[in-house]
Each structure stands twice: as C-alpha cells, then as structure tokens.
Amino acid sequence: GDPAEILPAHSHDIARELVGVCGADKLLARARALRDGDDPDGRALQMACHIADFVRKGDPDNREAWELWRDLFAARIEVESSLMARGAFHAAVREAEARLAELGE
C-alpha cells in the first residue's frame, strides 16, 4: 500500500495545513468549479465534497464551507441510488444546517 496512508495524521490536522497553505477561498472556488462543471460520472461532485470537507475541518467557523458542504450533499442525494449513501448524505446536510445555525448570520 501507500506508506503515507500507514498511521496517517488526523484528517483535521491535514485539513488545517491544507487550508493554511492554499487558502479557504481558493479551495472553495475549486470545489464550486468542480460542482458546476461537466460531471457525467459524478466524480467531480465527489471531489468537490472532499475539498469542502477539508475547508470545514481546517476552518470550522467558515460559513461558506458549511453552506457549500450542505449544498453539495443535497445535490448528491438527488443522484444517488443507494439508500444507505443517501442516508449518510442527509446526515451531512443536517450537520451543516446545525453548524450554520450555531454560527448565526
């Protein structure tokens, strides 16, 4: 396997470093571009979710990250056939809505 995946750093620590190096705005712009681009197999939407996840973990008070996270998973619910996956995606939407309520306007 990949040696970097053996005893990896915590995903929140990786996310903080990534956001620190790249900047939340650039990462979120890339996630939106993936969401809005041509995506016949759903992989771009999948990748957009990963990128938004890095920002919400690396900058947990970033309202735009939580809004995008919510919107991406709402979009994935619409195209997913797996009941189990849709349930997880609904949970992600609810988590984002709860966090957005905590952050206020």
C-alpha positions as CSV (number, residue, x, y, z in Angstrom):
1,G,0.0,0.0,0.0
2,D,0.8,3.7,0.1
3,P,3.2,4.3,3.0
4,A,1.7,7.8,3.6
5,E,-1.5,6.1,4.5
6,I,0.1,4.0,7.2
7,L,-0.5,5.7,10.6
8,P,-1.6,9.0,8.9
9,A,-2.1,12.3,10.6
10,H,-5.6,13.1,11.7
11,S,-7.7,14.5,8.9
12,H,-8.4,17.7,10.8
13,D,-4.7,18.4,11.1
14,I,-4.2,17.7,7.4
15,A,-7.1,20.0,6.6
16,R,-5.7,22.8,8.8
17,E,-2.4,22.6,6.9
18,L,-4.0,22.5,3.5
19,V,-6.2,25.5,4.3
20,G,-3.2,27.3,5.7
21,V,-1.2,26.7,2.5
22,C,-3.8,27.1,-0.1
23,G,-6.4,29.4,1.5
24,A,-10.0,28.6,2.1
25,D,-11.2,30.9,-0.7
26,K,-9.2,29.1,-3.4
27,L,-10.2,25.7,-2.2
28,L,-13.9,26.6,-2.1
29,A,-13.7,28.2,-5.6
30,R,-12.2,24.9,-6.8
31,A,-15.0,22.9,-5.2
32,R,-17.6,25.1,-6.8
33,A,-15.9,24.8,-10.2
34,L,-16.0,21.0,-9.9
35,R,-19.6,21.1,-8.9
36,D,-20.6,23.4,-11.8
37,G,-18.5,21.6,-14.5
38,D,-19.3,18.7,-16.7
39,D,-19.6,15.6,-14.5
40,P,-21.1,12.6,-16.3
41,D,-19.8,10.0,-13.8
42,G,-20.2,12.0,-10.6
43,R,-16.5,12.0,-9.7
44,A,-16.2,15.8,-9.9
45,L,-19.1,16.2,-7.3
46,Q,-17.4,13.6,-5.2
47,M,-14.1,15.5,-5.3
48,A,-15.9,18.8,-4.6
49,C,-17.2,17.2,-1.4
50,H,-13.7,16.2,-0.3
51,I,-12.4,19.7,-0.9
52,A,-15.2,21.3,1.0
53,D,-14.6,18.8,3.8
54,F,-11.0,20.0,4.1
55,V,-12.2,23.6,4.5
56,R,-14.9,22.8,7.0
57,K,-12.4,20.8,9.1
58,G,-9.5,23.2,8.6
59,D,-11.6,26.3,9.2
60,P,-14.6,25.2,11.2
61,D,-16.1,28.7,11.5
62,N,-16.1,29.2,7.7
63,R,-19.8,29.7,6.9
64,E,-19.2,29.4,3.1
65,A,-17.6,26.0,3.6
66,W,-20.6,24.8,5.6
67,E,-23.1,26.2,3.1
68,L,-21.2,24.5,0.2
69,W,-20.9,21.3,2.2
70,R,-24.7,21.3,2.7
71,D,-25.4,22.1,-1.0
72,L,-23.0,19.5,-2.3
73,F,-24.6,16.7,-0.3
74,A,-28.1,17.9,-1.1
75,A,-27.1,17.6,-4.8
76,R,-25.6,14.1,-4.2
77,I,-28.9,13.0,-2.6
78,E,-30.7,13.8,-5.8
79,V,-28.5,11.5,-8.0
80,E,-27.6,8.7,-5.5
81,S,-29.4,5.3,-5.9
82,S,-28.0,3.8,-2.7
83,L,-30.4,4.2,0.2
84,M,-27.5,3.9,2.7
85,A,-25.5,6.6,1.0
86,R,-28.5,8.9,0.7
87,G,-29.0,8.5,4.5
88,A,-25.3,9.5,5.1
89,F,-25.7,12.4,2.7
90,H,-28.9,13.5,4.6
91,A,-26.9,13.4,7.8
92,A,-24.2,15.6,6.3
93,V,-26.9,18.1,5.3
94,R,-28.4,18.1,8.8
95,E,-24.9,18.5,10.3
96,A,-24.2,21.5,8.1
97,E,-27.6,23.1,8.9
98,A,-26.9,22.7,12.7
99,R,-23.5,24.2,12.4
100,L,-24.8,27.1,10.3
101,A,-27.4,27.7,13.0
102,E,-24.6,27.8,15.6
103,L,-22.6,30.3,13.5
104,G,-25.6,32.5,13.1
105,E,-25.9,35.1,10.4
